[in-house]
């Protein structure tokens, strides 16, 4: 399977997709080794995971080099790789207390002769199917807490961005205990289907269309599915907000990583009194943004990792213009050196029926919509099949939070945007078609990988069958 370079357009890499038999064999190996891993005290598992964090840092240069080719961007690739050891160390610090708090022992029951205890039992084999937009981060974000919980882990990164896998595997090989219960596989959609069929719990990050297929496959396999899917995140800018600062915040929250992030802001609703100033500032700031072409180490915006995304957005923009929208800056998908680029694109005079307002764009596209009534703006923001996250900018946090509480989304950024990219300890749920299952943030990030087993200890003589004699019940009825 030939892999495209997002900067050159060349097919300069290839993988051999694992077939169903290969995946089943890998899963069987991991299952064999998982009981010993789960039986380890959490302190021992943590010590092993911390050695992996050190190994990732040792191999960071090679991983960053390949991830940079995968994604066509340098700085964010370095941030991704640098963030994983930090995630491991954070879970090493937090997991022991979380596990202890969710494993209460000798708790009195409402029945005075019964004492309850809870044992956490990890799912034997966890599986992850990761997308191409943040390959390193999203391949590991769920697997790391699953490993701390005592699961074995089988990970399939996207076939669009597989180059980083080999140097990442080299880091795993330096930790023999981890190599027994963690495997990263490469392949296509068929490989992903085989993964779902062979694991006990699956996490999928990606599109709604593919997520629905994963959900069906998981239901047929009778396993839990954790899905984080698409978004069309709105940002509401209230009249009390500073229009200049709001425009700068909105721009960053919309176009960072070329807008190729589920939590990117994709709809801007702006109070009429500050609309003109906001829009003028947004256009001016957008025009300052530079492509990272021809020098990958310059500029703020890279190519589309998945080139067809550029064509999809071009179609959205053409449809919007045909219905009366105005493109104030950007708007042209460019082919430069074989890569597909789009400069930040600001649209005015958009209407709710346009695809650029209703469908996920997944690119640096900013439709701006004025409003006169906050209630109407909230209704427009909620008029979507998506509910991943949202943002509100206002003069005070209190004012923003009152509006945020009325938005149908799982995570609300207050006086900022796209904060779920930076804040990983606030539990939140995906609303509507943006996903289902427990939060990957906060304590549930690890507790979701356990089943709870209750021990109910009788401290008195157990009941006998005679205690349930109809004679006794008759006497009770008579007494009543």
RODO-2510 file (C-alpha; in nm, 4 decimals, decimal comma):
residues 480
     n   res          X          Y          Z
     1     x     0,0000     0,0000     0,0000
     2     x     0,1647     0,3238    -0,1204
     3     x     0,1522     0,6291     0,1068
     4     x     0,1342     0,9900    -0,0139
     5     x     0,3668     1,2618     0,1146
     6     x     0,1453     1,5631     0,2007
     7     x     0,4137     1,8184     0,1038
     8     x     0,5324     1,6703    -0,2239
     9     x     0,2307     1,4693    -0,3357
    10     x     0,4645     1,1779    -0,4079
    11     x     0,3956     0,8179    -0,3107
    12     x     0,7257     0,7795    -0,1289
    13     x     0,6448     0,5228     0,1416
    14     x     0,4646     0,1930     0,1629
    15     x     0,3172    -0,0441     0,4194
    16     x     0,1981    -0,4021     0,4114
    17     x    -0,1509    -0,3993     0,5642
    18     x    -0,2089    -0,6710     0,8217
    19     x    -0,4897    -0,9049     0,7272
    20     x    -0,7502    -1,0540     0,9597
    21     x    -0,5348    -1,3579     1,0367
    22     x    -0,2357    -1,1383     1,1281
    23     x    -0,4498    -0,9232     1,3566
    24     x    -0,6015    -1,2268     1,5279
    25     x    -0,2527    -1,3662     1,5908
    26     x    -0,1330    -1,0366     1,7384
    27     x    -0,4389    -1,0203     1,9611
    28     x    -0,3805    -1,3761     2,0804
    29     x    -0,0197    -1,2946     2,1755
    30     x    -0,1277    -0,9927     2,3748
    31     x    -0,4027    -1,1877     2,5516
    32     x    -0,1536    -1,4503     2,6603
    33     x     0,0628    -1,1910     2,8338
    34     x    -0,2089    -0,9660     2,9750
    35     x    -0,2958    -1,1580     3,2961
    36     x     0,0572    -1,1133     3,4318
    37     x     0,0468    -0,7438     3,3451
    38     x    -0,2886    -0,6963     3,5186
    39     x    -0,1679    -0,8873     3,8247
    40     x     0,1190    -0,6433     3,8809
    41     x     0,0687    -0,3792     4,1492
    42     x     0,0002    -0,0419     3,9910
    43     x     0,3370     0,0821     4,1213
    44     x     0,5169    -0,1797     3,9089
    45     x     0,3147    -0,1024     3,5988
    46     x     0,3851     0,2663     3,6530
    47     x     0,7589     0,2052     3,6801
    48     x     0,7548     0,0186     3,3478
    49     x     0,5493     0,2901     3,1806
    50     x     0,7899     0,5553     3,3068
    51     x     1,0749     0,3679     3,1407
    52     x     0,8757     0,3897     2,8176
    53     x     0,8440     0,7658     2,8646
    54     x     1,2222     0,7834     2,8878
    55     x     1,2573     0,5620     2,5793
    56     x     1,0246     0,7847     2,3767
    57     x     1,2390     1,0840     2,4658
    58     x     1,5477     0,8887     2,3596
    59     x     1,3899     0,8172     2,0189
    60     x     1,2112     1,1523     1,9926
    61     x     1,4295     1,2816     1,7109
    62     x     1,3514     0,9871     1,4833
    63     x     0,9803     0,9895     1,5697
    64     x     0,9529     1,3648     1,5064
    65     x     1,1351     1,3300     1,1750
    66     x     0,8896     1,0698     1,0463
    67     x     0,5817     1,2376     1,1963
    68     x     0,6851     1,5602     1,0238
    69     x     0,6827     1,3793     0,6894
    70     x     0,3487     1,2181     0,7783
    71     x     0,1780     1,5497     0,8534
    72     x     0,3736     1,8119     0,6604
    73     x     0,4274     2,0213     0,9723
    74     x     0,7286     2,0433     1,2008
    75     x     0,6420     2,2353     1,5164
    76     x     0,3195     2,0536     1,5997
    77     x     0,4905     1,7206     1,5292
    78     x     0,7513     1,8053     1,7911
    79     x     0,4743     1,9090     2,0321
    80     x     0,2908     1,5800     1,9752
    81     x     0,5953     1,3663     2,0441
    82     x     0,7003     1,5779     2,3396
    83     x     0,3539     1,5536     2,4914
    84     x     0,3353     1,1745     2,5145
    85     x     0,6013     1,1281     2,7857
    86     x     0,4258     1,4003     2,9808
    87     x     0,0965     1,2133     2,9494
    88     x     0,2609     0,8939     3,0742
    89     x     0,4105     1,0743     3,3732
    90     x     0,0794     1,2425     3,4519
    91     x    -0,1008     0,9081     3,4615
    92     x     0,1818     0,7572     3,6667
    93     x     0,1192     1,0277     3,9263
    94     x    -0,2607     1,0065     3,9191
    95     x    -0,3516     0,6442     3,8442
    96     x    -0,2646     0,4886     4,1839
    97     x    -0,4926     0,7238     4,3768
    98     x    -0,7760     0,6995     4,1219
    99     x    -0,7640     0,3197     4,1308
   100     x    -0,7556     0,3168     4,5103
   101     x    -1,0499     0,5576     4,5332
   102     x    -1,2572     0,3420     4,3012
   103     x    -1,1702     0,0203     4,4881
   104     x    -1,3427     0,0733     4,8242
   105     x    -1,2886    -0,2088     5,0715
   106     x    -1,5064    -0,3222     5,3621
   107     x    -1,7829    -0,0689     5,3080
   108     x    -2,0914    -0,1194     5,5287
   109     x    -2,4039    -0,2138     5,3379
   110     x    -2,7597    -0,1011     5,3981
   111     x    -2,8007    -0,4572     5,5243
   112     x    -2,6339    -0,4509     5,8669
   113     x    -2,4777    -0,7968     5,8301
   114     x    -2,3243    -0,7363     5,4845
   115     x    -1,9890    -0,5707     5,4072
   116     x    -1,9090    -0,4697     5,0480
   117     x    -1,5799    -0,4416     4,8618
   118     x    -1,5150    -0,3450     4,4990
   119     x    -1,2508    -0,5000     4,2772
   120     x    -1,1553    -0,3344     3,9489
   121     x    -1,1075    -0,5848     3,6671
   122     x    -0,9461    -0,4449     3,3499
   123     x    -1,0732    -0,5407     3,0084
   124     x    -0,8155    -0,7914     2,8814
   125     x    -0,7492    -0,6397     2,5394
   126     x    -0,8031    -0,2764     2,4463
   127     x    -0,8008    -0,1634     2,0836
   128     x    -0,7561     0,1826     1,9319
   129     x    -0,8198     0,3016     1,5778
   130     x    -0,6591     0,6435     1,5417
   131     x    -0,6965     0,9173     1,2762
   132     x    -0,4417     1,1042     1,0669
   133     x    -0,4746     1,4586     1,2036
   134     x    -0,2724     1,4074     1,5253
   135     x    -0,1229     1,0617     1,4655
   136     x     0,1035     1,0309     1,7701
   137     x    -0,1291     1,1952     2,0202
   138     x    -0,4431     1,0112     1,9170
   139     x    -0,2711     0,6733     1,8850
   140     x    -0,1667     0,6937     2,2493
   141     x    -0,4215     0,9124     2,4305
   142     x    -0,6476     0,6169     2,5149
   143     x    -0,3885     0,3398     2,5110
   144     x    -0,1762     0,4947     2,7868
   145     x    -0,4479     0,4929     3,0559
   146     x    -0,5661     0,1516     2,9338
   147     x    -0,2162     0,0147     2,9939
   148     x    -0,2046     0,1734     3,3397
   149     x    -0,5389     0,0047     3,4107
   150     x    -0,3885    -0,3359     3,3309
   151     x    -0,5186    -0,3902     2,9777
   152     x    -0,3070    -0,5093     2,6902
   153     x    -0,3280    -0,2686     2,3954
   154     x    -0,3524    -0,3099     2,0193
   155     x    -0,3252     0,0171     1,8243
   156     x    -0,3909     0,0873     1,4564
   157     x    -0,2858     0,4356     1,3439
   158     x    -0,4244     0,5762     1,0208
   159     x    -0,2874     0,4382     0,6973
   160     x    -0,2592     0,8021     0,5813
   161     x     0,0179     0,8717     0,8365
   162     x     0,2056     0,5490     0,9201
   163     x     0,5702     0,6558     0,9007
   164     x     0,6072     0,7392     1,2712
   165     x     0,5124     0,3832     1,3709
   166     x     0,8547     0,2252     1,3186
   167     x     1,0543     0,4665     1,5374
   168     x     0,7767     0,4523     1,7988
   169     x     0,8043     0,0728     1,7957
   170     x     1,1761     0,1104     1,8553
   171     x     1,0972     0,2919     2,1803
   172     x     0,8641     0,0105     2,2875
   173     x     1,1307    -0,2493     2,2114
   174     x     1,3508    -0,0914     2,4775
   175     x     1,0969    -0,1917     2,7441
   176     x     1,0616    -0,5724     2,7143
   177     x     0,7767    -0,5955     2,9657
   178     x     0,5780    -0,3421     2,7641
   179     x     0,6532    -0,5067     2,4317
   180     x     0,4643    -0,8136     2,5546
   181     x     0,1363    -0,6282     2,6035
   182     x     0,1510    -0,3367     2,3556
   183     x     0,1528    -0,3734     1,9797
   184     x     0,1105    -0,1175     1,7018
   185     x    -0,0150    -0,2517     1,3717
   186     x    -0,0461    -0,0930     1,0284
   187     x    -0,3183    -0,1426     0,7739
   188     x    -0,6303    -0,0192     0,6049
   189     x    -1,0020    -0,0325     0,6809
   190     x    -1,0027    -0,4136     0,6704
   191     x    -0,7279    -0,4154     0,9338
   192     x    -0,9406    -0,1896     1,1512
   193     x    -1,2408    -0,4186     1,1105
   194     x    -1,0298    -0,7133     1,2213
   195     x    -0,9099    -0,5176     1,5237
   196     x    -1,2672    -0,4542     1,6394
   197     x    -1,3448    -0,8233     1,6002
   198     x    -1,0536    -0,9255     1,8232
   199     x    -1,0574    -0,6826     2,1178
   200     x    -1,2715    -0,6400     2,4293
   201     x    -1,3007    -0,2595     2,4206
   202     x    -1,2462    -0,0270     2,1273
   203     x    -1,1734     0,3458     2,1070
   204     x    -1,2196     0,5145     1,7714
   205     x    -1,1447     0,8746     1,6776
   206     x    -1,2530     0,9921     1,3349
   207     x    -1,5480     1,0774     1,1154
   208     x    -1,9135     1,0224     1,1992
   209     x    -1,9585     0,7954     0,8965
   210     x    -1,6774     0,5599     0,9969
   211     x    -1,7653     0,5893     1,3650
   212     x    -2,1132     0,4562     1,2975
   213     x    -1,9624     0,1544     1,1233
   214     x    -1,7333     0,0949     1,4222
   215     x    -2,0324     0,1217     1,6562
   216     x    -2,2237    -0,1397     1,4575
   217     x    -1,9238    -0,3741     1,4485
   218     x    -1,8695    -0,3290     1,8219
   219     x    -2,2369    -0,4016     1,8899
   220     x    -2,2122    -0,7201     1,6853
   221     x    -1,9005    -0,8185     1,8830
   222     x    -2,0846    -0,7156     2,2036
   223     x    -1,8025    -0,4933     2,3250
   224     x    -1,8016    -0,1306     2,4477
   225     x    -1,7151     0,1366     2,1922
   226     x    -1,5745     0,4756     2,2890
   227     x    -1,6252     0,7107     1,9933
   228     x    -1,5000     1,0656     1,9463
   229     x    -1,6247     1,1835     1,6110
   230     x    -1,6641     1,5027     1,4149
   231     x    -1,7515     1,8533     1,5194
   232     x    -1,8788     2,1808     1,3800
   233     x    -1,7846     2,3846     1,6814
   234     x    -1,9491     2,7255     1,7241
   235     x    -1,7995     3,0282     1,8947
   236     x    -2,0318     3,2996     2,0265
   237     x    -1,8778     3,6463     2,0621
   238     x    -2,1018     3,8622     2,2796
   239     x    -2,1335     4,2393     2,2570
   240     x    -1,9296     4,2848     2,5755
   241     x    -1,6245     4,1124     2,4253
   242     x    -1,3286     4,3072     2,2909
   243     x    -1,3711     4,2638     1,9134
   244     x    -1,0004     4,2899     1,8359
   245     x    -0,8873     4,0369     2,0935
   246     x    -1,1842     3,8134     2,0098
   247     x    -1,0851     3,8077     1,6418
   248     x    -0,7304     3,7035     1,7289
   249     x    -0,8558     3,4267     1,9583
   250     x    -1,1067     3,3043     1,7019
   251     x    -0,8438     3,2909     1,4289
   252     x    -0,6053     3,0769     1,6333
   253     x    -0,8852     2,8475     1,7524
   254     x    -1,0033     2,7984     1,3939
   255     x    -0,6867     2,7538     1,1898
   256     x    -0,4304     2,5972     1,4229
   257     x    -0,3015     2,2762     1,2623
   258     x    -0,4653     2,3961     0,9373
   259     x    -0,8015     2,3535     1,1088
   260     x    -0,7539     1,9769     1,0951
   261     x    -0,8812     1,9184     1,4479
   262     x    -1,2180     1,8019     1,5774
   263     x    -1,2264     2,0863     1,8307
   264     x    -1,1467     2,3608     1,5773
   265     x    -1,3925     2,6507     1,5746
   266     x    -1,5888     2,6262     1,2483
   267     x    -1,8745     2,8760     1,3017
   268     x    -1,8490     3,2298     1,4408
   269     x    -2,1598     3,4073     1,5729
   270     x    -2,0847     3,7729     1,6495
   271     x    -2,3024     4,0331     1,8212
   272     x    -2,4080     4,3044     1,5763
   273     x    -2,2597     4,6012     1,7709
   274     x    -1,9064     4,4637     1,7373
   275     x    -1,9518     4,2677     1,4131
   276     x    -1,7877     4,5162     1,1738
   277     x    -1,4820     4,5703     1,3941
   278     x    -1,4490     4,1982     1,4614
   279     x    -1,4780     4,1075     1,0931
   280     x    -1,2283     4,3712     0,9791
   281     x    -0,9770     4,2572     1,2403
   282     x    -1,0305     3,8909     1,1565
   283     x    -0,9634     3,9514     0,7873
   284     x    -0,6553     4,1621     0,8618
   285     x    -0,5133     3,9038     1,1008
   286     x    -0,5943     3,6150     0,8628
   287     x    -0,4018     3,7871     0,5850
   288     x    -0,0911     3,7950     0,8039
   289     x    -0,0855     3,4147     0,8352
   290     x     0,1864     3,2467     0,6291
   291     x     0,1980     2,9039     0,4724
   292     x     0,4863     2,6809     0,5800
   293     x     0,5865     2,6580     0,2149
   294     x     0,8456     2,6347     0,0758
   295     x     1,0253     2,6250     0,4115
   296     x     0,8573     2,3890     0,6580
   297     x     1,0242     2,5775     0,9430
   298     x     0,8556     2,9065     0,8535
   299     x     0,4920     3,0154     0,8668
   300     x     0,1883     2,9111     1,0662
   301     x    -0,0199     2,6865     0,8429
   302     x     0,0712     2,3618     0,6697
   303     x    -0,0735     2,1500     0,3900
   304     x    -0,3770     1,9287     0,4110
   305     x    -0,2534     1,5954     0,5396
   306     x    -0,5290     1,4193     0,3444
   307     x    -0,5430     1,5944     0,0071
   308     x    -0,9103     1,5116    -0,0727
   309     x    -1,0045     1,7328     0,2212
   310     x    -0,8982     2,0310     0,0119
   311     x    -1,1363     1,9332    -0,2658
   312     x    -1,4205     1,8885    -0,0182
   313     x    -1,3672     2,2393     0,1172
   314     x    -1,3395     2,3843    -0,2336
   315     x    -1,6843     2,2392    -0,3055
   316     x    -1,8240     2,3873     0,0165
   317     x    -1,6861     2,7306    -0,0715
   318     x    -1,8191     2,7168    -0,4276
   319     x    -2,1646     2,6246    -0,3003
   320     x    -2,1561     2,9059    -0,0447
   321     x    -2,0611     3,1622    -0,3105
   322     x    -2,3364     3,0365    -0,5404
   323     x    -2,5856     3,1090    -0,2610
   324     x    -2,4588     3,4609    -0,1972
   325     x    -2,1721     3,4264     0,0515
   326     x    -1,8720     3,6560     0,0149
   327     x    -1,5168     3,5274     0,0582
   328     x    -1,3247     3,8156     0,2140
   329     x    -0,9816     3,6533     0,2167
   330     x    -0,8377     3,3181     0,1149
   331     x    -1,0759     3,0811    -0,0570
   332     x    -0,8448     2,9267    -0,3163
   333     x    -0,7103     2,5740    -0,2730
   334     x    -0,3504     2,5906    -0,3962
   335     x    -0,1171     2,3137    -0,5131
   336     x     0,2362     2,4091    -0,4146
   337     x     0,5236     2,1690    -0,4662
   338     x     0,2726     1,8860    -0,4862
   339     x     0,1101     1,9740    -0,1516
   340     x    -0,2477     2,0990    -0,1106
   341     x    -0,2882     2,4257     0,0819
   342     x    -0,5599     2,6714     0,1778
   343     x    -0,4921     3,0080     0,3335
   344     x    -0,7245     3,1168     0,6177
   345     x    -1,0617     3,1775     0,4546
   346     x    -1,3137     3,4223     0,6027
   347     x    -1,6709     3,4269     0,4740
   348     x    -1,9500     3,6784     0,5307
   349     x    -2,3188     3,6769     0,4293
   350     x    -2,3447     3,3052     0,4998
   351     x    -2,6797     3,1411     0,5698
   352     x    -2,7709     2,8345     0,7784
   353     x    -2,8532     2,6217     0,4724
   354     x    -2,4968     2,6367     0,3362
   355     x    -2,2730     2,3326     0,3666
   356     x    -1,9963     2,5506     0,5100
   357     x    -2,2260     2,6137     0,8091
   358     x    -2,3837     2,2692     0,8409
   359     x    -2,1097     2,0213     0,7466
   360     x    -1,7697     1,9696     0,9042
   361     x    -1,5024     2,1465     0,6995
   362     x    -1,1879     2,0298     0,8804
   363     x    -0,9833     2,3125     0,7411
   364     x    -0,8994     2,6837     0,7944
   365     x    -1,2461     2,8130     0,7081
   366     x    -1,4227     3,0798     0,9179
   367     x    -1,7860     3,1618     0,8332
   368     x    -1,8925     3,4716     1,0312
   369     x    -2,2581     3,5291     1,1179
   370     x    -2,3920     3,8414     1,2948
   371     x    -2,6689     3,8214     1,5543
   372     x    -2,8988     4,0704     1,7245
   373     x    -3,0408     3,8432     1,9930
   374     x    -2,8336     3,6090     2,2087
   375     x    -3,1165     3,3580     2,2299
   376     x    -3,1288     3,3375     1,8515
   377     x    -2,7502     3,2930     1,8342
   378     x    -2,7721     3,0071     2,0825
   379     x    -3,0480     2,8461     1,8760
   380     x    -2,8364     2,8730     1,5614
   381     x    -2,5326     2,7307     1,7392
   382     x    -2,7407     2,4356     1,8622
   383     x    -2,8932     2,3735     1,5185
   384     x    -2,6405     2,1044     1,4296
   385     x    -2,6008     1,7287     1,4316
   386     x    -2,2715     1,7860     1,6137
   387     x    -2,2056     1,8646     1,9793
   388     x    -1,8383     1,8100     2,0488
   389     x    -1,7357     2,1452     2,1929
   390     x    -1,8041     2,5172     2,1685
   391     x    -1,6769     2,8545     2,2929
   392     x    -1,8123     3,1799     2,4302
   393     x    -1,6255     3,5112     2,4497
   394     x    -1,7666     3,7886     2,6670
   395     x    -1,6649     4,0756     2,8899
   396     x    -1,6808     3,8532     3,1977
   397     x    -1,6517     3,4822     3,2584
   398     x    -1,9867     3,4871     3,4401
   399     x    -2,1680     3,6264     3,1365
   400     x    -1,9963     3,3756     2,9067
   401     x    -2,0802     3,0825     3,1340
   402     x    -2,4517     3,1707     3,1411
   403     x    -2,4565     3,1459     2,7635
   404     x    -2,2322     2,8392     2,7583
   405     x    -2,4731     2,6523     2,9848
   406     x    -2,7354     2,6760     2,7082
   407     x    -2,5131     2,5278     2,4374
   408     x    -2,5534     2,1641     2,3370
   409     x    -2,1912     2,0574     2,3423
   410     x    -1,9706     1,8557     2,5719
   411     x    -1,6918     2,1046     2,6436
   412     x    -1,7323     2,4827     2,6513
   413     x    -1,4298     2,7119     2,6315
   414     x    -1,4916     3,0316     2,8277
   415     x    -1,3112     3,3409     2,6985
   416     x    -1,0891     3,1199     2,4853
   417     x    -1,1403     2,8614     2,2119
   418     x    -1,0622     2,4973     2,1396
   419     x    -0,9378     2,4445     2,4939
   420     x    -0,9898     2,0667     2,4854
   421     x    -0,6704     2,0592     2,2805
   422     x    -0,4833     2,1845     2,5869
   423     x    -0,6917     2,0823     2,8914
   424     x    -0,7071     1,7084     2,9551
   425     x    -0,8387     1,6907     3,3104
   426     x    -1,1949     1,8201     3,2625
   427     x    -1,4384     1,5342     3,2044
   428     x    -1,6808     1,5958     2,9197
   429     x    -1,9157     1,3989     2,6978
   430     x    -1,9697     1,4185     2,3257
   431     x    -2,3241     1,5366     2,2494
   432     x    -2,5361     1,4280     1,9532
   433     x    -2,3459     1,2695     1,6614
   434     x    -2,0074     1,3822     1,7922
   435     x    -1,9582     1,0568     1,9771
   436     x    -2,0573     0,8333     2,2629
   437     x    -1,9070     0,6631     2,5618
   438     x    -1,7211     0,7858     2,8694
   439     x    -1,4943     1,0888     2,8649
   440     x    -1,1296     1,0305     2,7767
   441     x    -1,0519     1,3276     3,0030
   442     x    -1,0341     1,3330     3,3825
   443     x    -1,0709     1,0263     3,6044
   444     x    -1,2955     0,8444     3,3595
   445     x    -0,9991     0,8442     3,1219
   446     x    -0,8782     0,5408     3,3164
   447     x    -1,1848     0,4132     3,5049
   448     x    -1,3638     0,3323     3,1751
   449     x    -1,1170     0,0477     3,1201
   450     x    -1,2326    -0,1401     3,4297
   451     x    -1,5317    -0,3578     3,5003
   452     x    -1,6382    -0,3551     3,8638
   453     x    -1,6621    -0,6781     4,0569
   454     x    -1,8433    -0,6619     4,3910
   455     x    -1,7615    -0,8796     4,6919
   456     x    -2,0558    -0,8962     4,9341
   457     x    -1,9364    -1,0551     5,2565
   458     x    -2,1919    -1,1996     5,4937
   459     x    -2,0902    -1,1557     5,8572
   460     x    -2,3896    -1,3381     6,0059
   461     x    -2,5458    -1,6797     5,9437
   462     x    -2,6679    -1,7038     5,5835
   463     x    -3,0427    -1,7287     5,5344
   464     x    -3,1974    -2,0752     5,5035
   465     x    -3,4737    -2,1813     5,2690
   466     x    -3,7056    -2,2096     5,5663
   467     x    -3,6675    -1,8352     5,6196
   468     x    -3,8645    -1,7942     5,2980
   469     x    -4,1399    -2,0398     5,3913
   470     x    -4,4871    -1,9428     5,2807
   471     x    -4,5864    -1,9977     5,6465
   472     x    -4,3662    -1,7054     5,7501
   473     x    -4,4956    -1,4875     5,4704
   474     x    -4,8513    -1,5733     5,5687
   475     x    -4,7788    -1,4666     5,9258
   476     x    -4,6283    -1,1434     5,7987
   477     x    -4,9365    -1,0746     5,5874
   478     x    -5,1608    -1,1473     5,8770
   479     x    -4,9599    -0,9122     6,0994
   480     x    -4,9851    -0,6413     5,8352
***
